[in-house]
Amino acid sequence: MGRGRQKAKHTKIARELKSYSPDVNFSALESELGHPSSDDQYVDKWADMYEDEDEDELERA
């Protein structure tokens, strides 16, 4: 008899979880995860760290 009661409880919890939809603040989540803003999306933050190999080859020639 215990198995039927256990299954009913799991079914009830599964239904509650299926219909549960919490309010999510996506802008706070985005800033917490460190996602860059849309302005910096195409900026290469590593571009000035090293010299370009192509420029070195042109100077040697």
N, CA, C and O atoms as a CHARMM CRD file, in Angstrom:
* protein
*
  244
    1    1 MET  N      0.82500  -1.19700   0.00000 PROA 1      0.00000
    2    1 MET  CA     0.00000   0.00000   0.00000 PROA 1      0.00000
    3    1 MET  C      0.86600   1.25700   0.00000 PROA 1      0.00000
    4    1 MET  O      0.43400   2.30200  -0.48700 PROA 1      0.00000
    5    2 GLY  N      2.04600   1.17300   0.52300 PROA 2      0.00000
    6    2 GLY  CA     2.90900   2.33300   0.58500 PROA 2      0.00000
    7    2 GLY  C      3.32200   2.85700  -0.78100 PROA 2      0.00000
    8    2 GLY  O      3.50700   4.06200  -0.95300 PROA 2      0.00000
    9    3 ARG  N      3.46900   1.96400  -1.75500 PROA 3      0.00000
   10    3 ARG  CA     3.91700   2.37100  -3.09500 PROA 3      0.00000
   11    3 ARG  C      2.89500   3.27500  -3.77700 PROA 3      0.00000
   12    3 ARG  O      3.28600   4.22500  -4.45500 PROA 3      0.00000
   13    4 GLY  N      1.61500   3.01200  -3.62300 PROA 4      0.00000
   14    4 GLY  CA     0.57100   3.83700  -4.23900 PROA 4      0.00000
   15    4 GLY  C      0.56600   5.25300  -3.68100 PROA 4      0.00000
   16    4 GLY  O      0.42000   6.22400  -4.42300 PROA 4      0.00000
   17    5 ARG  N      0.72300   5.35800  -2.39500 PROA 5      0.00000
   18    5 ARG  CA     0.75800   6.66700  -1.74400 PROA 5      0.00000
   19    5 ARG  C      2.00600   7.44700  -2.17900 PROA 5      0.00000
   20    5 ARG  O      1.94400   8.65300  -2.41600 PROA 5      0.00000
   21    6 GLN  N      3.12800   6.74700  -2.28000 PROA 6      0.00000
   22    6 GLN  CA     4.38000   7.37500  -2.70300 PROA 6      0.00000
   23    6 GLN  C      4.27600   7.86800  -4.15500 PROA 6      0.00000
   24    6 GLN  O      4.71900   8.96900  -4.48100 PROA 6      0.00000
   25    7 LYS  N      3.69200   7.04300  -5.00600 PROA 7      0.00000
   26    7 LYS  CA     3.53800   7.42600  -6.41000 PROA 7      0.00000
   27    7 LYS  C      2.60700   8.63400  -6.54400 PROA 7      0.00000
   28    7 LYS  O      2.86200   9.52600  -7.35300 PROA 7      0.00000
   29    8 ALA  N      1.54700   8.66400  -5.76600 PROA 8      0.00000
   30    8 ALA  CA     0.61000   9.78600  -5.80700 PROA 8      0.00000
   31    8 ALA  C      1.29600  11.07600  -5.36900 PROA 8      0.00000
   32    8 ALA  O      1.05200  12.14100  -5.93700 PROA 8      0.00000
   33    9 LYS  N      2.15000  10.97400  -4.36200 PROA 9      0.00000
   34    9 LYS  CA     2.87000  12.15200  -3.88400 PROA 9      0.00000
   35    9 LYS  C      3.83400  12.66600  -4.96300 PROA 9      0.00000
   36    9 LYS  O      3.91600  13.87100  -5.20200 PROA 9      0.00000
   37   10 HSD  N      4.56400  11.74600  -5.61300 PROA 10     0.00000
   38   10 HSD  CA     5.48100  12.15400  -6.68300 PROA 10     0.00000
   39   10 HSD  C      4.73300  12.77500  -7.85900 PROA 10     0.00000
   40   10 HSD  O      5.20900  13.73400  -8.46600 PROA 10     0.00000
   41   11 THR  N      3.56500  12.22800  -8.18000 PROA 11     0.00000
   42   11 THR  CA     2.75400  12.78000  -9.26700 PROA 11     0.00000
   43   11 THR  C      2.29000  14.19000  -8.92200 PROA 11     0.00000
   44   11 THR  O      2.30800  15.08000  -9.77300 PROA 11     0.00000
   45   12 LYS  N      1.87700  14.39100  -7.68000 PROA 12     0.00000
   46   12 LYS  CA     1.42900  15.71600  -7.22900 PROA 12     0.00000
   47   12 LYS  C      2.57500  16.73100  -7.31700 PROA 12     0.00000
   48   12 LYS  O      2.38100  17.84900  -7.79400 PROA 12     0.00000
   49   13 ILE  N      3.75700  16.34100  -6.85800 PROA 13     0.00000
   50   13 ILE  CA     4.91400  17.24000  -6.90700 PROA 13     0.00000
   51   13 ILE  C      5.30000  17.55100  -8.34600 PROA 13     0.00000
   52   13 ILE  O      5.64300  18.69000  -8.66600 PROA 13     0.00000
   53   14 ALA  N      5.24500  16.53500  -9.22400 PROA 14     0.00000
   54   14 ALA  CA     5.57900  16.74400 -10.63200 PROA 14     0.00000
   55   14 ALA  C      4.62100  17.73200 -11.28600 PROA 14     0.00000
   56   14 ALA  O      5.04500  18.57200 -12.07900 PROA 14     0.00000
   57   15 ARG  N      3.34000  17.64000 -10.96300 PROA 15     0.00000
   58   15 ARG  CA     2.36300  18.59200 -11.51900 PROA 15     0.00000
   59   15 ARG  C      2.64000  20.01800 -11.03300 PROA 15     0.00000
   60   15 ARG  O      2.55500  20.97500 -11.80200 PROA 15     0.00000
   61   16 GLU  N      2.97300  20.14300  -9.74000 PROA 16     0.00000
   62   16 GLU  CA     3.26700  21.47500  -9.19100 PROA 16     0.00000
   63   16 GLU  C      4.49800  22.08500  -9.85500 PROA 16     0.00000
   64   16 GLU  O      4.51500  23.27300 -10.17500 PROA 16     0.00000
   65   17 LEU  N      5.52200  21.27000 -10.05800 PROA 17     0.00000
   66   17 LEU  CA     6.74000  21.77900 -10.69800 PROA 17     0.00000
   67   17 LEU  C      6.49900  22.14400 -12.16000 PROA 17     0.00000
   68   17 LEU  O      7.09000  23.09600 -12.67100 PROA 17     0.00000
   69   18 LYS  N      5.63900  21.39300 -12.82700 PROA 18     0.00000
   70   18 LYS  CA     5.34800  21.65800 -14.23400 PROA 18     0.00000
   71   18 LYS  C      4.66000  23.01000 -14.41500 PROA 18     0.00000
   72   18 LYS  O      4.93200  23.72300 -15.38100 PROA 18     0.00000
   73   19 SER  N      3.77900  23.35800 -13.49600 PROA 19     0.00000
   74   19 SER  CA     3.02900  24.60800 -13.62800 PROA 19     0.00000
   75   19 SER  C      3.72100  25.79000 -12.94100 PROA 19     0.00000
   76   19 SER  O      3.24900  26.92300 -13.03700 PROA 19     0.00000
   77   20 TYR  N      4.83000  25.53400 -12.25400 PROA 20     0.00000
   78   20 TYR  CA     5.53500  26.58700 -11.52400 PROA 20     0.00000
   79   20 TYR  C      6.36400  27.43000 -12.48400 PROA 20     0.00000
   80   20 TYR  O      7.18300  26.89700 -13.23200 PROA 20     0.00000
   81   21 SER  N      6.15700  28.74100 -12.46700 PROA 21     0.00000
   82   21 SER  CA     6.95600  29.63300 -13.30500 PROA 21     0.00000
   83   21 SER  C      7.33700  30.86900 -12.48700 PROA 21     0.00000
   84   21 SER  O      6.53000  31.78800 -12.34200 PROA 21     0.00000
   85   22 PRO  N      8.55700  30.89400 -11.95400 PROA 22     0.00000
   86   22 PRO  CA     8.97400  32.02000 -11.11900 PROA 22     0.00000
   87   22 PRO  C      9.24800  33.27000 -11.96100 PROA 22     0.00000
   88   22 PRO  O      9.52000  33.18000 -13.15800 PROA 22     0.00000
   89   23 ASP  N      9.17200  34.42400 -11.31900 PROA 23     0.00000
   90   23 ASP  CA     9.51700  35.67100 -11.97700 PROA 23     0.00000
   91   23 ASP  C     11.04300  35.78100 -12.02700 PROA 23     0.00000
   92   23 ASP  O     11.72100  35.64100 -11.00900 PROA 23     0.00000
   93   24 VAL  N     11.56600  36.03200 -13.21800 PROA 24     0.00000
   94   24 VAL  CA    13.02000  36.10300 -13.38700 PROA 24     0.00000
   95   24 VAL  C     13.39200  37.50200 -13.85900 PROA 24     0.00000
   96   24 VAL  O     12.81500  38.02500 -14.81300 PROA 24     0.00000
   97   25 ASN  N     14.35300  38.09300 -13.18300 PROA 25     0.00000
   98   25 ASN  CA    14.87100  39.39400 -13.58700 PROA 25     0.00000
   99   25 ASN  C     16.07200  39.13500 -14.50200 PROA 25     0.00000
  100   25 ASN  O     17.18900  38.93100 -14.02700 PROA 25     0.00000
  101   26 PHE  N     15.83100  39.14500 -15.82200 PROA 26     0.00000
  102   26 PHE  CA    16.86300  38.78100 -16.77600 PROA 26     0.00000
  103   26 PHE  C     17.99200  39.79900 -16.84800 PROA 26     0.00000
  104   26 PHE  O     19.13600  39.42700 -17.10800 PROA 26     0.00000
  105   27 SER  N     17.69800  41.06100 -16.62500 PROA 27     0.00000
  106   27 SER  CA    18.76900  42.06400 -16.67300 PROA 27     0.00000
  107   27 SER  C     19.72900  41.88700 -15.49200 PROA 27     0.00000
  108   27 SER  O     20.93700  42.06000 -15.65500 PROA 27     0.00000
  109   28 ALA  N     19.21700  41.55000 -14.32200 PROA 28     0.00000
  110   28 ALA  CA    20.08900  41.29500 -13.17700 PROA 28     0.00000
  111   28 ALA  C     20.90800  40.02100 -13.39500 PROA 28     0.00000
  112   28 ALA  O     22.08300  39.96300 -13.03400 PROA 28     0.00000
  113   29 LEU  N     20.29100  39.02100 -13.97500 PROA 29     0.00000
  114   29 LEU  CA    20.99400  37.77900 -14.27400 PROA 29     0.00000
  115   29 LEU  C     22.09700  38.00500 -15.29700 PROA 29     0.00000
  116   29 LEU  O     23.19100  37.45600 -15.17100 PROA 29     0.00000
  117   30 GLU  N     21.80600  38.81500 -16.30900 PROA 30     0.00000
  118   30 GLU  CA    22.78600  39.12800 -17.34300 PROA 30     0.00000
  119   30 GLU  C     23.99800  39.85500 -16.76200 PROA 30     0.00000
  120   30 GLU  O     25.13800  39.54900 -17.11300 PROA 30     0.00000
  121   31 SER  N     23.75100  40.81300 -15.88000 PROA 31     0.00000
  122   31 SER  CA    24.86700  41.54200 -15.28600 PROA 31     0.00000
  123   31 SER  C     25.65000  40.65700 -14.30800 PROA 31     0.00000
  124   31 SER  O     26.86600  40.80300 -14.18000 PROA 31     0.00000
  125   32 GLU  N     24.97200  39.75800 -13.63200 PROA 32     0.00000
  126   32 GLU  CA    25.65400  38.86200 -12.70200 PROA 32     0.00000
  127   32 GLU  C     26.55600  37.87500 -13.43400 PROA 32     0.00000
  128   32 GLU  O     27.63600  37.54000 -12.94900 PROA 32     0.00000
  129   33 LEU  N     26.12300  37.41700 -14.58000 PROA 33     0.00000
  130   33 LEU  CA    26.92100  36.47300 -15.35400 PROA 33     0.00000
  131   33 LEU  C     28.04400  37.15000 -16.11200 PROA 33     0.00000
  132   33 LEU  O     28.91600  36.47800 -16.66300 PROA 33     0.00000
  133   34 GLY  N     28.03400  38.47500 -16.14700 PROA 34     0.00000
  134   34 GLY  CA    29.11000  39.21000 -16.78400 PROA 34     0.00000
  135   34 GLY  C     28.99400  39.27200 -18.28600 PROA 34     0.00000
  136   34 GLY  O     30.00500  39.41100 -18.97500 PROA 34     0.00000
  137   35 HSD  N     27.80100  39.17200 -18.80900 PROA 35     0.00000
  138   35 HSD  CA    27.60300  39.26600 -20.25200 PROA 35     0.00000
  139   35 HSD  C     27.88200  40.69500 -20.69700 PROA 35     0.00000
  140   35 HSD  O     27.35200  41.63200 -20.09900 PROA 35     0.00000
  141   36 PRO  N     28.69900  40.88800 -21.73000 PROA 36     0.00000
  142   36 PRO  CA    29.01900  42.25200 -22.16300 PROA 36     0.00000
  143   36 PRO  C     27.78500  42.96900 -22.70500 PROA 36     0.00000
  144   36 PRO  O     26.85300  42.34400 -23.21300 PROA 36     0.00000
  145   37 SER  N     27.80400  44.27000 -22.58600 PROA 37     0.00000
  146   37 SER  CA    26.68700  45.04700 -23.12300 PROA 37     0.00000
  147   37 SER  C     26.74400  45.00900 -24.64300 PROA 37     0.00000
  148   37 SER  O     27.75300  44.60800 -25.22300 PROA 37     0.00000
  149   38 SER  N     25.66600  45.42400 -25.28100 PROA 38     0.00000
  150   38 SER  CA    25.59100  45.33600 -26.74200 PROA 38     0.00000
  151   38 SER  C     26.62500  46.23000 -27.42800 PROA 38     0.00000
  152   38 SER  O     27.00800  45.94700 -28.56300 PROA 38     0.00000
  153   39 ASP  N     27.09400  47.31400 -26.76600 PROA 39     0.00000
  154   39 ASP  CA    28.08900  48.19600 -27.36600 PROA 39     0.00000
  155   39 ASP  C     29.45000  47.52000 -27.48000 PROA 39     0.00000
  156   39 ASP  O     30.17000  47.73600 -28.45400 PROA 39     0.00000
  157   40 ASP  N     29.80300  46.70800 -26.49700 PROA 40     0.00000
  158   40 ASP  CA    31.11400  46.06800 -26.46900 PROA 40     0.00000
  159   40 ASP  C     31.12000  44.69800 -27.13100 PROA 40     0.00000
  160   40 ASP  O     32.11200  43.97300 -27.04800 PROA 40     0.00000
  161   41 GLN  N     30.03500  44.34200 -27.77900 PROA 41     0.00000
  162   41 GLN  CA    29.90500  42.99700 -28.31900 PROA 41     0.00000
  163   41 GLN  C     30.95000  42.70500 -29.39200 PROA 41     0.00000
  164   41 GLN  O     31.45500  41.58500 -29.46200 PROA 41     0.00000
  165   42 TYR  N     31.28200  43.67800 -30.21900 PROA 42     0.00000
  166   42 TYR  CA    32.18800  43.44400 -31.33300 PROA 42     0.00000
  167   42 TYR  C     33.58100  44.02200 -31.09200 PROA 42     0.00000
  168   42 TYR  O     34.37800  44.10500 -32.02700 PROA 42     0.00000
  169   43 VAL  N     33.88600  44.41500 -29.88200 PROA 43     0.00000
  170   43 VAL  CA    35.19400  44.96600 -29.56500 PROA 43     0.00000
  171   43 VAL  C     36.10100  43.83300 -29.09800 PROA 43     0.00000
  172   43 VAL  O     35.72400  43.04900 -28.22700 PROA 43     0.00000
  173   44 ASP  N     37.29800  43.74800 -29.67900 PROA 44     0.00000
  174   44 ASP  CA    38.25800  42.72600 -29.29700 PROA 44     0.00000
  175   44 ASP  C     39.09400  43.25500 -28.14500 PROA 44     0.00000
  176   44 ASP  O     39.94900  44.11900 -28.34100 PROA 44     0.00000
  177   45 LYS  N     38.85100  42.74000 -26.94200 PROA 45     0.00000
  178   45 LYS  CA    39.55100  43.26400 -25.77600 PROA 45     0.00000
  179   45 LYS  C     41.00000  42.79700 -25.72200 PROA 45     0.00000
  180   45 LYS  O     41.77800  43.32900 -24.93000 PROA 45     0.00000
  181   46 TRP  N     41.38600  41.82500 -26.53600 PROA 46     0.00000
  182   46 TRP  CA    42.75900  41.32500 -26.55100 PROA 46     0.00000
  183   46 TRP  C     43.55800  41.90200 -27.72600 PROA 46     0.00000
  184   46 TRP  O     44.71700  41.53100 -27.90700 PROA 46     0.00000
  185   47 ALA  N     42.98100  42.78500 -28.51400 PROA 47     0.00000
  186   47 ALA  CA    43.62500  43.26700 -29.73000 PROA 47     0.00000
  187   47 ALA  C     44.92600  44.01900 -29.45800 PROA 47     0.00000
  188   47 ALA  O     45.87200  43.88200 -30.23400 PROA 47     0.00000
  189   48 ASP  N     45.00500  44.79500 -28.40300 PROA 48     0.00000
  190   48 ASP  CA    46.20100  45.60200 -28.13800 PROA 48     0.00000
  191   48 ASP  C     47.22800  44.86700 -27.27200 PROA 48     0.00000
  192   48 ASP  O     48.27100  45.43100 -26.94400 PROA 48     0.00000
  193   49 MET  N     46.95200  43.65500 -26.91100 PROA 49     0.00000
  194   49 MET  CA    47.83900  42.93400 -26.02000 PROA 49     0.00000
  195   49 MET  C     49.11000  42.44800 -26.73400 PROA 49     0.00000
  196   49 MET  O     50.18500  42.41500 -26.13400 PROA 49     0.00000
  197   50 TYR  N     48.98800  42.07700 -27.99300 PROA 50     0.00000
  198   50 TYR  CA    50.12400  41.55900 -28.76200 PROA 50     0.00000
  199   50 TYR  C     50.23900  42.31800 -30.08100 PROA 50     0.00000
  200   50 TYR  O     49.25700  42.86000 -30.58800 PROA 50     0.00000
  201   51 GLU  N     51.42700  42.34600 -30.61600 PROA 51     0.00000
  202   51 GLU  CA    51.61800  42.96800 -31.92400 PROA 51     0.00000
  203   51 GLU  C     51.09900  42.02500 -33.00200 PROA 51     0.00000
  204   51 GLU  O     51.08400  40.80600 -32.82700 PROA 51     0.00000
  205   52 ASP  N     50.67900  42.60400 -34.10900 PROA 52     0.00000
  206   52 ASP  CA    50.20200  41.78900 -35.21000 PROA 52     0.00000
  207   52 ASP  C     51.38100  41.12900 -35.91200 PROA 52     0.00000
  208   52 ASP  O     52.40300  41.77300 -36.14700 PROA 52     0.00000
  209   53 GLU  N     51.24400  39.84100 -36.24900 PROA 53     0.00000
  210   53 GLU  CA    52.30000  39.12800 -36.94700 PROA 53     0.00000
  211   53 GLU  C     52.47800  39.65700 -38.36600 PROA 53     0.00000
  212   53 GLU  O     53.59700  39.69200 -38.87900 PROA 53     0.00000
  213   54 ASP  N     51.39900  40.06100 -38.99400 PROA 54     0.00000
  214   54 ASP  CA    51.47300  40.56200 -40.37300 PROA 54     0.00000
  215   54 ASP  C     52.32900  41.82300 -40.45200 PROA 54     0.00000
  216   54 ASP  O     53.09000  41.99200 -41.40500 PROA 54     0.00000
  217   55 GLU  N     52.21500  42.70300 -39.47000 PROA 55     0.00000
  218   55 GLU  CA    53.00200  43.93700 -39.47900 PROA 55     0.00000
  219   55 GLU  C     54.48100  43.63500 -39.31200 PROA 55     0.00000
  220   55 GLU  O     55.31400  44.32300 -39.90200 PROA 55     0.00000
  221   56 ASP  N     54.83200  42.62000 -38.51900 PROA 56     0.00000
  222   56 ASP  CA    56.23500  42.24600 -38.33700 PROA 56     0.00000
  223   56 ASP  C     56.83600  41.73000 -39.63500 PROA 56     0.00000
  224   56 ASP  O     57.98800  42.03000 -39.95200 PROA 56     0.00000
  225   57 GLU  N     56.07300  40.96600 -40.37700 PROA 57     0.00000
  226   57 GLU  CA    56.57800  40.42500 -41.64200 PROA 57     0.00000
  227   57 GLU  C     56.78100  41.53200 -42.66700 PROA 57     0.00000
  228   57 GLU  O     57.73000  41.47100 -43.44900 PROA 57     0.00000
  229   58 LEU  N     55.92600  42.52900 -42.68500 PROA 58     0.00000
  230   58 LEU  CA    56.05500  43.63800 -43.64100 PROA 58     0.00000
  231   58 LEU  C     57.28100  44.48100 -43.31300 PROA 58     0.00000
  232   58 LEU  O     57.95200  44.96900 -44.22200 PROA 58     0.00000
  233   59 GLU  N     57.58200  44.65900 -42.03200 PROA 59     0.00000
  234   59 GLU  CA    58.73900  45.46800 -41.63800 PROA 59     0.00000
  235   59 GLU  C     60.03400  44.77800 -41.99800 PROA 59     0.00000
  236   59 GLU  O     61.00900  45.44700 -42.34200 PROA 59     0.00000
  237   60 ARG  N     60.07300  43.45700 -41.92800 PROA 60     0.00000
  238   60 ARG  CA    61.28500  42.71000 -42.25600 PROA 60     0.00000
  239   60 ARG  C     61.57500  42.68700 -43.74300 PROA 60     0.00000
  240   60 ARG  O     62.73800  42.58900 -44.13400 PROA 60     0.00000
  241   61 ALA  N     60.56100  42.77400 -44.58000 PROA 61     0.00000
  242   61 ALA  CA    60.73400  42.66000 -46.04000 PROA 61     0.00000
  243   61 ALA  C     61.28700  43.90700 -46.66300 PROA 61     0.00000
  244   61 ALA  O     61.48400  43.95600 -47.87700 PROA 61     0.00000
